[in-house]
Amino acid sequence: MNTYLEVDFADKDKVKALGAKWCAIRKKWHVKGEKKLQQLLDYTIVDLCVPYEMKDEAKALGAKWDVIRKTWFCSKKKSETVLKKFVEGYVSDEDNAEEEESI
């Protein structure tokens, strides 16, 4: 089974060297096998929870829209940094502070 990756153009040579293959039909890099996947985990695809009113912000930060699945997504690497607030279940430090004040 193939695992598809979200790879920035600047990283294409790196993932190719690690064993990823280009799928011309899907226009995405993919990897087959658990061992190779472990080396490329930063590039696996993560779905995002983007409210409609925040779509422009998410897009500016690097999120991409999947027209088939009708959802926003990004690479795992981006989901842990610039797009962290759009990952389901993420609680910001501000949310924690507001919660503690209400207790």
Sequence and secondary structure as in RCSB ss.txt:
>XXXX:A:sequence
MNTYLEVDFADKDKVKALGAKWCAIRKKWHVKGEKKLQQLLDYTIVDLCVPYEMKDEAKALGAKWDVIRKTWFCS
KKKSETVLKKFVEGYVSDEDNAEEEESI
>XXXX:A:secstr
 EEEE   GGGHHHHHHTT EEETTTTEEEEESHHHHHHTGGGBEEEE   GGGHHHHHHTT EEETTTTEEEEE
HHHHTTTTGGGSTT   HHHHHHHHHH 
